[in-house]
Amino acid sequence: MIKTVQPKTDTKVNGGDMSEATMTEPTPTFDELPRIFAEFDTLGDALDYAAKGTRGLNFHDARGNLARPYTFAELRQDALSNAYRLIANGVKPQERIALVAETGAEFAALFFGVVYAGAWPVPLPLPTSFGGKESYIDQLSVQLKSCDPTMLFFPAELSEMAGAAADSCGVKGVVWDQFTDQAAEQCTLPAADPQDICYLQYSSGSTRFPHGVAVTHHALLNNLSAHSNGMKVQDSDRCVSWLPWYHDMGLVGCFLSPIANQVSTDYLRTEHFARRPLAWLDMVSRNEGTTISYSPTFGYDICARRIGNQSKVEERFDLSRWRLAGNGADMIRPEVMQSFVDAFGPAGFDAKAFLPSYGLAEATLAVTIMPPGEGIKVEMVEETRLSGMSDMSEGNDDGQVRMRAIVNCGKPAKDMTVEIREESGKVLPEKAIGKIWCSGPSIMHSYFRDPESTDACLVDGWLDTGDMGYMSGGYLFVVGRAKDMIIINGKNHWPQDIEWAVEQLPGFKAGDIAAFAVTTPGGEETPAVLVQCRTSDDAERLRLREEIREKVRNITGMNCVIELVPPRTLPRTSSGKLSRAKARNLYLSGEIQPYQVAA
């Protein structure tokens, strides 16, 4: 656990003696060290350079108060000590070292210690509020079996669960405090090559069939350079983040990028954000240098809902310096972003600060980034284009033309090329919807020990992202995830459209609804919609089901299967996003039991 640092000298940290007094102020925003935009050969080189300056990482408590400042110089010292300990424990280059990714100095120093030792760090998730003990042990076990690590490090408070997972997989489980108490005898460290694997990253949906994304030093540094160039990072920039370090946007975008680009960053743990989301905005307001902070759409949504119609927002928050409010990691919903602007505009938030982007772990992270200052832009697209109907003038069954707002996700990042292709591989022209493919130096090396899956998505240096979208004027517009698409009688239905429609009904919110295709007893394909219901009154449940059925019929033109399920039933990924595929599997297997609602 991170504890508040008290001022004292000659403090022993991770076995190393600090010659200077422990800092009680956050690391500075400005630094005399000339900034280099991630133009390094290896990640170790990036930390070596950042450690010459005075910037660093700053960890805050649940209320957003500074708990521990951690300079890049201190991080490097601790990481080197951990590298010596790892080698003394027999760790060899290319071995995998799994780390439960708790946001804090301990994980940071172990992650870089593994890198300096020539092994591959593998960040693994923390337990979530929507999963039980056994579920977490199972998830860790599956990922441990996939990456085959030598050791699993975890904080003491997770010893029971993480230790059980390690034991079940024959992996040595280690509490990191006990490890860092060991002596650190200096030794020769292996030299890293830019084409060596730097780390393995598991995507948030990696549960039953995990894909460990192998990323080289060269790919990582190229993508981190693209971040700073795309966002036009300035000397005055400072970052705030609550994103988890086991997810690509948190790990790469808000942990590794600030180090490689020498940006002081302030952290609020993800679980603390979940309990007090407005503490995030308090930190942005309190830390006067804060200009950069990222969140998925649901983070902005939670804050806008939490603040509601409270008056005097401007007295609590000052968001006028927030230069880049990044959006990514899930579908960007313009109506949610507008609600955030409406709620926090009085506190100085500028809608032009929104910075939509698109990326995925298989591309290290960033694929496209909106140029700063352009904000959120949308194009209205006819549903007939999204549904795959050949006659664009046909319209819907009721003769009305329905439109959907598609968000502009920016231009290809530095050194990245994006194409839209049809299933045959033919490149499509502008405005034509198809599969998103991308190519560039930051594309992953492979899926770890999974050549079949690697070959399925990597073709001649191009990555099939599995997402659908189109290009317009050099910008990428993302439509949805190809594998989530519901195809009924040759017509495509996006589950997001169905889910968003139900969310507009009173009493429902994002994450309460999962839409997917099922086969009826009569052999017909039809959309099924699972909706988390909080009322216990049978009459009210019946009314809600019919109201939902009518809402979905207006979207799809079909009578769909509508099932009301108990709260906290729908499964999530490790980063908290709805898992439609898992919801469908659990429903079909009978593990999700809907309420019985009499007609």
NUFILO-239269 format. One record per residue (C-alpha): x, y, z. Coordinates in steps of 0.2 Angstrom, whole numbers, plus 5000, padded with zeros to 4 digits. Layout:
<pts>
XYZ...
</pts>
This chain:
<pts>
500050005000500650184996500850285012501050475014502850525013503550615028505050725026506650645031508350615024509350455020507750355017508050185011506850144996506849974988508549934995509350094989509950244999509350414994510650544996509350684996507850725006506250645001505150764992503550825000503050924985502450854968503750834955503850994944502951034928504451124921506151054919507851124912508150954904507850974885506350864880506550724868504950654860505350464864506750464851507650324860508250144855507450054870506250094885507750084897508650214887507050324889507050304908508950334908508650504900507150554910508050524926509250664922507850784925506750834940505050774933504150614938502650524944501550574958500350454967498750524976497550454989495750424987495350604990496550664977497850724990499750694986500350534994501950504986503050604973504150484964505550564952506050474937507850474945507150384960506150264948507750224939508750194955507350074961507149984944509049954943509049874961507549764956508449714940509949654951508749564962507949474948509549414940510149354957508449254958508949174942507849274930508549254912508249364896506549334887505749254903504049324907503849404924501949434928501549594938499849634946499649814939499249914955499550094951500950144962502850164964503049974967502349914951503250054941504950004949504649814946504049844928505649934923506649814934506049674923506449774907508249814913508449634917508049584899506449494904504749534898503549614910501749554909500449674918498949584924497349654931496749694948495149624955493549724950492049764960490949664948491849504950492049384964493549304972493449144962493149244946494749344949495849184952495149104937495549254926497349274933497549084931497049084912498249234909499649154918499448994908499549094893501149194896502049054906502949174918504349124930503649234944502049324948502249484959500749564969500449674983500249595000498349635001498049514986499149374993497649254995496949274978498549304967499449174977498149044974498249084955500049064955500048904965498748824953499948864938501548814946502148994946503249064960502149194969503049344977502449484988503349634981503749714998504649555003505549554986506249734988506849695005508149574998509949644995510249714978512049664973512549754957512949654942513049664923511449694915511049624897511049744883509349774875509149774856507749884848506949734840506849634856505149604864504949744878503349674886501749574884500049664885498349574887496849664880495449694892494349564884495649424886494749304898494449124891495549134876496849274880497949354867499649414874500149554862502049554861502749734858504549774854505549914861505549994843503749974841503350054858504550204856503850234839502050244846502550344861503450474849501750474839500850524855501950674859501950734841500050704838499650794854500950934851501650914869502251074876503551114890502051174901501051014899500650904914499550744915498250674927497650494925496550364934496650234920497250064925498950014921498449834915497449914900498349984885497750164887498350174905499950074903500550144887499750314886499750364904501250274911502550234898502250384887502450514901504150434905504750424887504150604884504650674901502950734907502650744926501050644929499750634944498850474947497250434956496950244957495550174947494650104961494650274970493950354954492550224954492050274971492350464970492450504951492450694954494050674963494750664946494150834941494650904958496450844954496450924937495851084945497051084960498651044950498851204941499951134928498751004922498351014904498150834898497050694904496250544895494650444899493450324890491750404886491050324902492150424913491550584906489750514908489950464926490550644931489150734921487850624930488650634947488750824946486950834940486151004941487251064956487551254956489151344959490151214949491351354945491751374963492351194965493251164949494351264937494551164921495051314910496851244908496351074902497151084885496850904879495350794886495750634877494350514872494650334868494550144873492750134869491450204857491350394858489650464861489350644856487850664867488850614882490250734878488950874876488250834893489950854900490151014892488551074898488951024916490751084917490751234905490451354919492051284927492951344911493051174902493151214883492351084871493851104859494951024872494150854867495350744858494550594851495750454846495750274840496950134845497149954851498449854859498949764843499549934837500449964853499150104856498750254845498250224827497350394824497350554835496250714832497350874829497250974846495951114846494751034834493650954847492350824843491650824825490250704819489550654802487750604801487650434791486050354785485650194794485450114777487250134774487650054791486449914788487249854772485649874761486149884743484850014738485250174748483650254743482650114751482550184768481750104783480150004783479150154789479850264774480850374786482650404784483550384800485350454804486650404816488050524822489750444818491250524828492850584819494250494828495650594820497050574807498350434807499650454820501450484815502150344803500450254803499450214787497650174788496550094774494750034773494549864765493149754760493149574765494049524749495449644754495049774741495449954747493850054747493650234742493250374754491550364763491450184760491250074776492349924778493649844789494949954797496749904792498349994798500149974795501750054803503250034814502150014830501149864824501349714837502649584834501449444837500249364848501349264861501449084856499949094845500549094827498749044820497949204828499449304823499349254804497449284805497649474808499349514802499549504783501049574774501449704788499649754789498549734804496649684803495949784818494249694817493449864818492349944805492450124799492750244784493950384779493350554775494550694771495950604779495050574795494450404802492650374807492450214818490750134816490849984827491649814831491449694816491249534827489949624837488849654822487149574822486649514805484849464802484149424785485649504777485449664786486749734799486249794816487549874827487249824845487749994851486250074842485049954851485949974868485950164866484150174862483650074878484850184888483750334884482250254894482150324912483050214925484450134913486250184910487750134900488149954904486449894909486049824891486849694881486249654863486749514852486049384840485249214845484449074836482549044841481848874844481148894826482848914819482749094815484149224819483549364830484249504841484149464859484349614872484749584890484349724902484749744920483149784930483149854947481349844951480549684960478749734955478049604942476849734934478249864933479349734925478049684912477849874908479649894906479849744895478549804883479249984883480949914879480249794866479449944857481050044858482049904850480749874837480850054831482750024829482749854821481049834813480949664822480149584837481749544847481949434862481949554878482549474894482649564911484049514922484549554940485749694943487649664941487249514930488049564914489949524913491349654911493049644904494549684916494449864912492549874916491849874898490349764894490749594886489349554874490249394868490349334886488549384890487949294875488849134880488249144898486449174892486449024880487248914893485948954906487149034918486249204916484449174922483149304917481749364928480149264923478849404918477149344915476349414899
</pts>
